[in-house]
C-alpha cells in the first residue's frame, strides 16, 4: 500500500497532516511548529511525547513565547537564547509531491529558513527525514543542524559506544551538562554502550552527548522499538564533537542528532538526514544494540 496524506484534527493541536501506509502512521502539526507529533505501528500507541498541557515554554522576550509542543523538531546548535528558542507558533507551510511531505515554518529573525522533508516508505515501518537550514542572511552563520526527537515516558534508550581500535588515541567522546549527575540512577554505562531509563519519579533533568559512530540509537516504549539512524563523519560537531545526545526528565526522553558545525555562507544550506524505523516489541524487551545492528544491516 502506497503512502497517502490525510488532513485531520488531532487532540488540541488543531489540523495535522498524517501519512499512512498500512503499517505505520506519522502525524505532523500544521497550525504550529512544525512538529512530528505522532509515530506508531498500526494498532499501537504513539511513541512520541505530546505536551498537550503546554508545560514546556520559554519566554523569549520581544519575540514572545516558545512552546515545545512535544514530538520531533528541527533546531540549530549551539543552544543559545533567543536564537535557538525563536517561537514557531504560526501556521506551517507544506506541500506533498511524489510521496514526500515538506513542512516549514516562516523564516526567523536570525537569518534562518528551516524545512523538513518527510518520506514514508511505501510498505515498511520506516521513514526518511531530510532537515535543511538555509542561511538567508547576508552574513555567515556558524551553526549545526540539530534534530530533537521527544519520546513518550516509560521507556529505555540504548546507545552503542565506539569500539574502534585507535591505538594511542582516544575513541570515545562523552559530554556532560552542568545539571547532569554522573551517579544518576537512570544511567548505566559500560565499555560498549550507554543505557538511559526514563523515570517519572526522578524530577531533575539529565543529559549526555557522545560520538556515536554506529549511527543509531534505540528506544523501547509502548510495545515498540523506535530506532533513529543518523550519520557520522570526520567533521566538527557541537558540544565537544558529539553527533548524538540524550536528554531526559520526568516526562519524556529525547534522542538528538547533530550535523556538522561550521560557518554556512549566505544562501548555503545545512542538511541533516536521518531515518526512523519501528519494530514490534511484544515481550517489552529492551533494544539490544547487537541485534539491531543485524536488523539494520
N, C-alpha and C positions, 0 to 999 in steps of 0.2 A: 504494500500500500504506500503510495507516494505521500510525502508530507503535504499538509494543507494548512492554510491560515484561517483562523476563526476569530472574529472580534466579539467579545462578550464582557459583561460586567463581572468583576471578581472582588469579593469581600468589600473592604472600604477603600480599595484602590481605584475605583471607577472603571473606565474602559481599559481592558487589557487585550493583548494580541497573543493568541495561542497557536502554537504549531503542534500538530499531531501526526503520527504515522502508524497508529495502531498498536505500537509497543510502548511508546513513551510520549509524555505531554510536557511541553515547555511553554511558560507564560511570561509575557513582558508587559510592564506598565506602559500606558500610553498617555496618561494625564500628568505624569511627573516622572522624574528620573532621566533616562530610563533605568529600570532595574529588571533583571530576570528574576521574577518573584516566585516562579513555580517550576519544578522539575521533578518528575516522578514516573516510575513504571506504571503501566495501566493497572488500576485497582489498588495501588499503593499510596500511602500518604506522601505529602510534599517533603523533600529532603532539605529544602531551603528554609531559612529563617524568615518569618514575616513579623515585622514590627507594626502590628495593627494598632497598637496603642500610641505609636509615635514617641516612644520613650527616649530614643537616641536623637538628640537635637543639639546643634551647636549654634550659638549666637555669633554671627559673622559681621557684626557692626553695621556699617552703612549698606551692606549687601543683603541683610535680612537674616533668615534662619535656614540652616542646612538640616535636612532630615535624612536619617539613614534609610528608612523605609524597609530595610531588610534585603535579602537576596543578593544578587550579584551586581556589582557596579564597576565602572572604569574611573580610575583616579590617575594622578601623576605623583611620583615621588621625586624628591623627599617630601615628607609630610610637614607642611608648614601652613600656618594660618595667616591670612584668609585664603591663600591660593588654592590649597587642597580642598577646602570646605566651601568653595563657591556654590551657592544654592542652585539646585536643579529642580525647582518645584513647578515648572510650567509644562505645558503640553509638549509631547515628543513628536519630532518629525520622523516619518517612517515610510518605507517602500518595500514591496515584496515582488521579486522578479527572479525567474529561473530557480525557484525553490529557496531563495535566500532572502531573509528579512534583515533590513538595515534600519537601525534606530539611532537617533542622535538628538541631544538637547540643543538649545540655542548656544551660540558661541559665548564664551565667558568674558570677563573683564580683564583677563590676563593674557590675551592673545592666543587662546587655545580653542580649537574646534574638535570635539570628540565624536566618535561614532563606533558602533559595534555591529558587525555583520554576523548573522546567526544562520547556520546551515544545518538543519536537521537531516540525519541520514534517512534515506527512503525506507529502510527496513529494520535497521539496527537501533538499539537504545543508546545512541551516541549523537553528539552534536559538535560542530566545529565553530569556534568563535575567532573572529579577527577584530582586534581592537586597534583603533587608529586615533592618534592625537596629532593634529596638524597645527603647526606654528603659523598663525595668520597675522602675527605682528610684523613689525619692520626691524626687529632685533632678534639675535639668537636667544633661545631659551634652553637652559640646562635643566633637564628633567629625564625621567624614565616613565614609560607606561606601566601602569600598576593595576592589575585586575584582582578585585576583592570579592570572594565568594562566601557569603554568610550562610551557615548551615544550621539546621534545626538542632534543638537541645537533645541531650541524652546519648550522644554518640562517642566514638573513639576514632582519633586520627592516627594514622601510621605513616611515617615519613622515612624513606630509606636514606641512609648516610653514605657518603662516598667511601668506597673500599679500594679505590685505585691505589696501586703501589706507587709511591712518589719519592722513594729513596730518602735523601736528607731533607726534603721539603715537606711542608705540611699539606694535608689533603682534605681537611675539614674546616669549614668556617662556621662559627656559631656566634650570633649577635644577641645581646641581651638588652632589654629596655630597663629604665631605672625602677619601674614598678614590678619587674619580674623577680620572683623569689625562686632561686635555683633549687631550693628544697621544697617547692610546691608539690603537694601530693598528687596533682593531676599529671605530673611529668614523670615519664620513665625514659631513661637514656641508656643506650647500650653502645657497643662499638660499631654496630651496623645499622641502627635505626633509632628513631625518636617516636615515642608514643605519648599522645596528649589526650586526656579524657575530659570531655565537657561535664561539668558538675554544677547543678543548680544550687547546691548548698554552699559553694565557695564564692563569695561575693567579689573578691579582688580580681583584677584583670591580670592576664599572663600573656607574654609574647616572646617569641624567639625567631631568629632568622638563620638560614642555612644555605650552603651551596649544594643544591640537590642535582647532582649530575645524572642521576637516573631519569630525571624529568617527569616525575609523577609523585603524587601523594594521594591517599585514600581515606575516606571517612565512612564508617558504618553507622547507619541510623535508620530507623523506621523500616526495618526489614529489607534494606537495600545497601549496596556498597557503591558509593559515589567515588569515581576516580577522576582526578584533574591531571591532565598531561600538559606539559609546557616545555619550553626549550632551555637549553644551557649551552652557552658558547664561551669562547675565550674572549670575554668582554668585561667592561666595568659595570658593576651593578651597584645599586644603592645599599646603604646600611652596612658598610664594610664588606661589600661584594656578595650580597645574598640575592639569589634568584627566586627564593621561596621563603615565606614567613607564615607562621601560625599564631593566631590570636584567639583567646577565649575569655569569657566572663561567665556570669551565672545564667545567661540567657541563650547563648549561641557560641559557635566556633567558626572562625574564618580561615579558609585556605587562600593564600595570597601569592600570586605570581608576579614577578617583576621583569621588565625588559631592560635593555641597555641604557645606562646613564651616560648622557653626552650632551653637547650643545647641538640643538636642532636649529638649522638655519631657517629664515623666513620661507614659508611655503613647503618646508620639509615635513614629512610625516614620521612619527614614531609608531611602529607597528609591533603589536604583541599578539601572537597566535597561541591558542590553546584548544584542547578538545576535552569533552566530558564524556564519560561512559557510566552507565548504571548496570549493576549486576544484582540479581536476586540474592537475598541473604536469609533464606528461610529458617535457618537454625540460629540466626542472630550471632554469628561468629565474627570475630574481628578480622579485618582485611590483612592477610599475610603478604608482605611485600614480595616474597619469592614466588608465590602462586600468581600474584598479579603480574609479575614480570613475564611469566609464561602466557597468561591470558592476553596480555598486551602485545606480545610478540617482540 
